């Protein structure tokens, strides 16, 4: 089903829904446009246009595949970053166990494209969503689904919604990263109470423990590792108490994009338990990386011998106004660029087929459809120039674009990535 569903994406017609694509491509299928191998800069693409680097995308996929293998981790990259089934498939081809998601709608997207293993890193208490998940489990014996639980009340609501389901729904107890953190059970005693509530149902099956170390208050290596050791200790305690007797493998899961080195370190010391342990890492932003937030936070800055991720996004805009020597405006704004963590970064100027560094150019603000630029005396910038900008935070970059060109270093567009937000 996955191959057929992905093939149907290539049959979709290019039209007004997809910004940045060549106007004269209207009516072509995505496959037909891809076959033309147009150039991003000379093939009729209209600014603003977001592009992914083909080479850097492949580099990032391969790097995390080798990293997780080297550290004995299973990998379920967080699909909320891209919500792109084509990238899900490439991640699985690069060794991913499955895909992590955050809300039931995202699960529906993944299932429509044949994803067989899904880890939902969130609680689910919506009856309609739970009934739909139960139906998916009943119709496909190969479908594996796991989600969080963090309260007795939530377990009771899940049990009510799932009465009569053919297969139990697998759950992991979420351990909170600390007081004032996001979701999750705050104390080990409460974790045991939630586990007891699960055991009292016939609709749920406890298969492990999980959490998100990125929510550790005032996170630093020592605090993050201390919380991860708590998570491992919780798994050990549950195992010794016989809470995992109903499962074939015990899931211990953590891992955002900022601390996966700590996860690898602490999970390497998980002792032998009563069954095989699935050490499941969930980092997602790596697929495109970025030029801001994750460039600063990536663990590869702490362990450079492991390699380095490469920012794969570039937003191409055009200078439409140069009202003064100190100011210019580009035709991309909040509707086009991530801005929740950092403003875009001016990187290169392109004029007459030649690129040069965007020296003396700074993005100072975004309107809905304009980037505000401060230009120093050394800035060589004129109306009509293309400005390539780096972005911060992949999760709020992908969601602004429905069809994203994938371009090789010379600008040849070799694929188009469809997103579903």
C-alpha positions in Angstrom: 0.0 0.0 0.0 2.8 2.4 0.8 4.3 2.2 -2.7 0.9 2.7 -4.4 0.0 5.6 -2.1 3.3 7.3 -2.8 2.9 6.7 -6.5 -0.4 8.6 -6.4 1.4 11.6 -5.1 3.3 11.8 -8.3 0.0 11.8 -10.2 -1.2 14.9 -8.5 -1.7 17.9 -10.8 0.4 21.1 -10.2 -1.9 24.1 -9.8 -2.5 27.3 -7.7 -2.4 25.4 -4.4 1.4 25.1 -4.6 3.2 28.3 -4.1 6.6 29.0 -5.7 6.2 26.4 -8.5 6.5 27.5 -12.1 3.2 29.1 -13.3 3.6 27.4 -16.7 3.7 24.0 -15.0 0.0 24.3 -14.2 -1.8 21.1 -15.3 1.3 18.9 -15.3 1.5 16.0 -12.9 4.2 16.1 -10.3 5.8 13.2 -12.1 5.8 15.1 -15.4 7.3 18.2 -13.8 9.9 16.2 -12.0 10.9 14.5 -15.3 11.6 18.0 -16.8 14.4 18.4 -14.2 13.9 22.2 -14.2 16.5 24.5 -12.7 15.4 26.2 -9.5 16.9 29.5 -10.7 16.2 29.5 -14.4 13.2 27.1 -14.8 10.4 29.5 -14.0 10.1 29.0 -10.3 8.5 32.1 -8.6 9.8 33.7 -5.4 9.3 33.1 -2.6 10.2 29.4 -3.0 11.4 27.0 -0.3 13.9 24.3 -1.5 15.5 21.3 0.1 19.1 20.4 -0.7 19.1 16.9 -2.2 22.7 16.2 -1.1 22.2 17.5 2.5 18.9 15.7 2.9 20.6 12.4 2.0 23.6 13.2 4.2 21.3 13.7 7.3 19.3 10.6 6.7 22.5 8.5 6.3 24.2 10.1 9.3 21.4 9.3 11.8 21.1 5.8 10.4 24.7 5.1 11.1 24.5 6.9 14.5 21.6 4.8 15.8 23.2 1.6 14.5 26.5 2.4 16.2 24.7 3.0 19.5 22.4 0.1 19.4 19.2 2.2 19.2 16.0 1.6 17.4 14.8 4.8 15.7 11.3 6.2 15.3 12.0 9.7 14.0 9.3 12.3 14.8 7.2 12.7 11.8 5.5 15.9 13.0 8.6 17.7 11.8 7.9 17.2 8.1 4.5 15.4 7.8 5.9 14.2 4.5 5.1 10.6 3.7 7.9 10.5 1.1 10.4 11.4 3.9 8.8 8.9 6.2 9.5 6.2 3.6 13.1 7.4 3.1 13.6 7.3 6.9 12.3 3.8 7.0 14.6 2.8 4.1 17.4 4.2 6.2 16.7 1.8 9.0 14.0 3.5 11.0 11.9 1.1 13.2 8.8 3.3 12.5 7.6 6.8 12.8 6.7 8.9 15.9 3.7 11.2 15.7 2.0 13.6 18.0 -1.8 13.6 17.3 -4.3 11.2 15.8 -4.7 13.2 12.5 -1.0 12.6 11.9 -1.5 8.9 12.5 -4.3 8.9 9.8 -1.8 10.5 7.4 0.8 7.9 8.1 -1.6 5.0 7.9 -2.9 6.3 4.5 0.7 5.8 3.3 1.2 2.4 4.8 3.3 3.1 7.9 3.1 -0.1 9.9 4.8 1.0 13.2 3.7 4.2 14.9 4.7 5.6 18.3 2.4 8.4 19.4 4.3 10.5 21.8 1.2 11.9 23.4 -1.8 10.9 25.4 -5.0 10.0 23.5 -8.4 10.2 25.2 -10.6 11.2 22.3 -13.2 8.4 21.9 -13.6 8.8 18.1 -9.8 8.7 17.6 -9.4 5.7 19.8 -12.2 3.8 18.0 -10.5 4.6 14.7 -7.1 3.3 16.0 -8.8 0.2 17.3 -10.4 -0.4 13.9 -7.0 0.0 12.2 -5.5 -2.5 14.6 -8.3 -5.0 13.9 -8.0 -4.7 10.1 -4.2 -5.0 10.0 -2.4 -7.6 12.1 0.9 -6.1 11.1 0.1 -2.7 12.5 2.0 -1.8 15.7 0.8 1.2 17.6 2.0 2.6 21.0 1.0 5.7 22.8 1.5 7.5 26.2 -0.6 7.3 29.3 -0.1 9.5 32.3 -3.2 9.4 34.5 -5.7 7.0 36.0 -8.5 9.1 34.6 -7.0 9.0 31.1 -6.7 5.2 31.4 -10.4 4.9 32.4 -11.5 7.1 29.5 -9.4 5.0 27.1 -10.8 1.8 28.5 -14.4 3.0 28.0 -13.8 4.1 24.4 -12.1 0.8 23.5 -14.6 -1.6 25.0 -15.2 -4.4 22.5 -11.9 -3.8 20.6 -10.4 -6.9 19.0 -6.8 -6.1 20.0 -5.5 -4.4 23.2 -3.9 -1.0 22.6 -0.2 -0.8 23.6 0.7 2.0 26.0 3.8 3.3 27.8 3.7 5.2 31.0 5.1 8.7 30.4 7.4 10.0 33.1 7.4 13.8 33.3 10.7 15.6 32.9 10.2 17.5 36.1 7.9 19.8 38.0 6.5 22.4 35.7 7.4 20.3 32.6 4.8 19.3 30.0 2.7 16.1 30.2 3.7 13.0 32.1 3.4 11.5 35.6 5.3 13.4 38.2 6.3 10.7 40.7 7.2 7.1 40.6 4.3 6.2 43.0 1.9 7.8 40.6 3.5 5.9 37.7 2.8 2.7 39.6 -0.9 3.7 40.1 -1.2 4.4 36.3 0.4 1.0 35.5 -2.1 -0.6 37.9 -5.0 1.1 36.2 -3.7 -0.3 32.8 -3.4 -3.8 34.2 -7.0 -3.6 35.5 -8.3 -3.2 31.9 -8.6 -5.7 29.0 -8.4 -3.0 26.4 -4.8 -1.7 27.2 -1.5 -3.5 27.5 1.5 -1.9 29.3 4.6 -2.4 27.1 7.1 0.1 28.6 8.0 3.6 29.8 8.9 6.8 27.9 9.3 10.5 28.1 10.9 13.6 26.6 14.1 14.8 28.1 13.9 18.1 26.2 11.4 19.3 28.8 13.9 18.9 31.7 13.8 22.3 33.5 17.1 24.2 33.1 18.4 21.4 31.0 22.1 20.6 31.0 24.0 17.4 30.5 23.9 16.4 34.2 20.2 17.2 34.7 19.2 15.4 31.5 21.2 12.3 32.3 19.8 12.3 35.8 16.2 12.2 34.4 17.1 9.6 31.9 18.4 7.4 34.7 15.1 7.9 36.5 13.3 6.6 33.3 15.5 3.6 33.1 15.1 2.9 36.9 11.3 3.1 36.4 11.5 0.4 33.6 13.6 -1.8 35.9 11.2 -1.4 38.8 8.2 -2.2 36.6 10.0 -5.2 35.2 10.9 -6.5 38.7 7.2 -6.1 39.7 6.1 -8.2 36.8 4.3 -5.3 35.0 5.6 -6.3 31.6 4.5 -9.9 31.6 2.0 -9.4 28.8 4.5 -8.0 26.2 7.1 -9.7 24.0 9.5 -6.7 24.2 9.9 -3.8 26.7 9.9 -0.3 25.2 12.1 2.4 26.8 11.9 5.5 24.7 13.1 9.1 24.8 15.0 11.4 22.5 14.4 14.8 21.0 16.8 16.5 18.7 18.9 18.3 21.4 20.0 15.5 23.7 20.1 12.3 21.8 23.8 11.8 22.8 22.7 11.6 26.5 19.9 9.2 25.5 22.5 7.0 23.7 24.8 7.1 26.7 22.2 6.3 29.4 20.4 3.7 27.3 23.6 1.9 26.7 23.6 1.0 30.4 20.0 -0.4 30.6 20.5 -3.7 32.4 19.1 -7.0 31.3 15.3 -7.2 31.8 12.8 -9.9 31.7 12.4 -9.6 28.0 14.1 -7.9 25.0 14.4 -4.2 25.3 13.5 -1.8 22.4 15.6 1.3 23.1 13.6 3.7 21.0 15.0 7.1 20.0 12.6 9.7 18.5 14.6 12.7 17.2 12.9 14.3 14.2 14.4 17.7 13.3 17.6 16.1 11.9 16.0 15.3 8.6 16.4 18.9 7.4 18.3 20.3 10.4 18.4 24.1 10.4 20.5 27.3 10.5 19.5 28.4 14.0 18.0 26.7 16.9 19.1 23.1 16.2 22.4 24.2 14.7 23.2 25.5 18.2 21.7 22.7 20.1 22.5 19.6 18.1 24.5 17.0 20.1 27.0 16.7 17.3 28.5 20.0 18.5 29.4 18.1 21.7 30.5 14.9 20.0 32.0 16.1 16.7 33.8 12.8 16.1 30.3 11.3 15.4 29.8 13.6 12.4 27.7 16.7 11.7 24.2 17.4 10.4 23.8 19.9 7.5 21.0 22.5 7.2 19.0 21.4 4.1 16.5 24.2 3.8 16.9 27.5 1.9 14.2 30.0 1.4 14.7 31.9 -1.9 13.1 35.4 -1.9 13.5 38.4 -4.1 14.2 42.0 -3.3 11.2 44.0 -4.2 12.0 47.3 -2.6 15.1 49.3 -1.7 13.7 52.5 -0.2 17.0 53.6 1.4 20.7 52.6 1.6 20.0 51.2 5.1 16.8 49.2 4.3 15.4 46.7 1.8 12.4 44.4 1.6 12.2 40.9 0.3 8.9 39.2 -0.8 8.7 36.5 1.9 7.2 36.8 5.4 5.5 35.0 8.2 3.4 33.0 5.8 6.6 31.6 4.2 9.3 31.4 6.9 9.6 30.0 10.4 9.9 32.8 13.0 8.9 31.2 16.3 12.5 30.7 17.5 14.6 32.9 15.3 14.2 35.1 12.3 15.5 33.9 9.0 19.2 34.3 8.3 20.4 36.1 5.1 23.0 33.8 3.6 23.6 34.5 -0.1 22.7 37.0 -2.8 22.1 35.7 -6.4 22.4 38.1 -9.4 22.8 37.2 -13.0 23.5 33.6 -12.2 26.3 34.4 -9.7 26.0 33.8 -5.9 28.0 35.7 -3.2 27.7 35.9 0.6 25.0 38.2 1.9 27.5 40.4 3.6 26.0 43.3 5.6 22.4 42.1 5.2 20.3 41.2 8.3 16.7 40.2 8.7 15.2 42.4 11.4 11.5 41.5 11.2 8.8 39.8 9.2 5.4 41.1 8.1 2.9 38.7 6.7 4.4 38.8 3.2 7.6 40.8 3.6 11.0 40.4 5.2 12.5 43.6 6.7 16.2 43.9 5.9 18.8 46.1 7.5 21.6 46.8 5.0 25.1 48.0 6.0 27.2 50.2 3.7 29.1 47.1 2.4 25.9 45.4 1.3 25.6 45.0 -2.5 21.9 44.6 -2.9 19.4 45.8 -5.5 15.8 45.4 -6.5 15.4 42.1 -8.4 18.2 40.2 -6.6 17.4 36.8 -5.2 18.2 36.4 -1.5 18.7 33.0 -0.1 17.8 32.7 3.6 18.4 30.0 6.2 15.7 29.1 8.6 15.4 28.1 12.3 13.1 25.3 13.5 12.2 22.8 10.9 8.8 22.0 12.5 7.5 25.4 11.6 9.2 25.6 8.2 7.7 22.5 6.6 4.1 23.4 7.6 4.1 26.5 5.5 4.7 24.6 2.2 2.6 21.9 0.6 5.0 20.9 -2.2 8.7 21.5 -1.7 11.3 21.2 -4.5 14.3 19.1 -3.8 17.3 20.7 -5.7 20.8 19.4 -6.3 23.7 21.8 -5.8 23.5 23.2 -9.3 19.8 24.0 -8.9 18.4 21.0 -10.8 15.1 20.0 -9.2 15.0 16.2 -8.8 11.9 15.7 -6.6 9.0 17.4 -4.9 8.1 16.7 -1.3 4.4 16.8 -0.4 3.4 17.7 3.1 0.2 17.1 5.0 -0.5 19.5 7.9 
